[in-house]
Amino acid sequence: MATLVALVAAGLSVQALPGAGNGRGPRIRAMRPKADAHVSAVNRTQNFGRAHELKVDASPVLRAYVMFDVDLRSGHGRVKQVSLLLYSRTRSQAGYQVRLVAKRWGERKITFANAPAAARDFVPSGPLRAKAWQAVDVTDLVSDDQRYVGFMLTTASPKGIEFASRETKSHGPRLVVEREDEATTSTSTTGTTTGESPEPR
């Protein structure tokens, strides 16, 4: 996880990881969001899709939305891990929660009044450092039949948290998807079908 964060922070391609895409290890890909924005309970009909920051707060209520066009279907290789990377501009001991959003939405149209609901299950981020990247493992929130992935970010802290949005370019959110290498999967499957027994423990 630390390696992924370091690569993103340096602006490098995750294909630079040892074994990535060469048939000898996991295939790892980092994607920029299709859309991101935050919504405000105070300004219920105002759109913040062009803002350079994503804000979350408990009081007044601010929620952030991030959406990625990514195909997680199993035909492209089994997904091992999915991580959401955000660049936090503020420090927070409470951190934030990541929830899955099933419906698509438009970056220039989303407001607090029309924003889609999110699932009840969430993954906590833990404490945040200011001016730093942090990865949150969201594998348990997604499924292998999704063609896009959307998240809502919330917090229980009244102090508020601010992240860099995709409008900032280099510091915008990333979704890192690690897949099991197809060659490895094929070899493993062949070994099982030919009746090879696993090594005793």
C-alpha positions, -999 to 999 in steps of 0.1 A, spaced: 0 0 0 28 24 8 44 17 -26 11 26 -44 8 59 -25 44 68 -32 40 62 -69 9 83 -71 24 111 -51 54 110 -75 31 112 -105 45 79 -118 25 52 -136 17 21 -115 29 0 -144 64 9 -131 58 -16 -102 79 -47 -104 60 -75 -122 31 -52 -133 18 -61 -167 47 -85 -176 29 -118 -168 49 -125 -137 28 -108 -110 -3 -87 -102 -16 -62 -128 -21 -28 -111 -38 2 -126 -45 37 -112 -74 57 -126 -85 93 -124 -122 100 -116 -148 106 -142 -165 131 -118 -162 145 -83 -179 172 -62 -191 180 -27 -226 190 -17 -238 212 11 -269 210 34 -267 248 38 -267 254 0 -290 225 -9 -294 235 -46 -259 248 -53 -235 228 -74 -198 227 -65 -186 205 -94 -160 230 -105 -144 234 -71 -107 225 -66 -116 209 -33 -138 182 -19 -152 190 15 -168 168 42 -181 180 75 -206 169 102 -218 204 110 -229 219 87 -233 187 67 -210 185 37 -206 153 17 -182 145 -11 -189 123 -42 -163 106 -64 -171 84 -95 -148 63 -116 -154 46 -149 -138 12 -142 -148 -23 -153 -144 -47 -124 -160 -77 -141 -142 -110 -136 -136 -115 -173 -107 -90 -171 -89 -109 -143 -99 -115 -107 -98 -83 -86 -75 -87 -56 -77 -53 -41 -93 -19 -48 -80 12 -30 -92 48 -30 -64 74 -28 -72 109 -17 -49 139 -11 -59 154 22 -52 191 27 -62 190 64 -53 170 94 -80 150 111 -80 126 140 -115 114 132 -110 108 95 -138 100 72 -161 71 60 -164 57 25 -197 44 13 -207 29 -21 -231 48 -43 -251 27 -68 -265 54 -91 -246 76 -115 -247 114 -113 -234 144 -131 -206 166 -119 -221 198 -130 -256 189 -118 -252 172 -84 -265 191 -54 -275 182 -18 -311 181 -29 -306 156 -58 -275 137 -47 -280 99 -47 -282 79 -15 -253 57 -4 -251 22 11 -252 19 49 -220 -1 50 -188 19 51 -150 17 54 -133 41 79 -102 60 68 -85 64 102 -66 95 111 -54 119 83 -22 139 80 -23 173 63 -9 177 28 -5 140 23 -19 111 3 -38 83 20 -51 50 7 -83 33 19 -89 -3 11 -125 -3 -4 -124 -39 -18 -152 -50 5 -175 -23 -8 -173 -32 -45 -183 -63 -65 -169 -79 -96 -199 -71 -118 -196 -33 -117 -188 -12 -148 -183 20 -128 -177 27 -91 -190 57 -71 -184 66 -35 -198 91 -10 -175 105 17 -188 116 51 -173 124 85 -184 125 121 -161 154 128 -175 190 131 -141 204 122 -143 194 86 -119 178 61 -107 191 27 -94 170 -1 -80 180 -35 -105 175 -63 -98 163 -99 -96 199 -110 -62 201 -93 -49 176 -118 -19 160 -101 -35 158 -66 -69 146 -77 -84 113 -64 -73 80 -78 -87 45 -78 -61 18 -77 -72 -17 -89 -50 -47 -84 -59 -78 -104 -46 -113 -103 -24 -120 -133 -42 -140 -160 -13 -162 -166 -11 -171 -129 -48 -177 -127 -46 -200 -158 -17 -220 -144 -35 -224 -110 -67 -236 -127 -48 -261 -149 -30 -275 -119 -63 -281 -102 -80 -298 -132 -51 -322 -138 -55 -336 -103 -23 -322 -88 -25 -322 -50 -15 -292 -29 16 -294 -8 8 -307 28 10 -280 55 
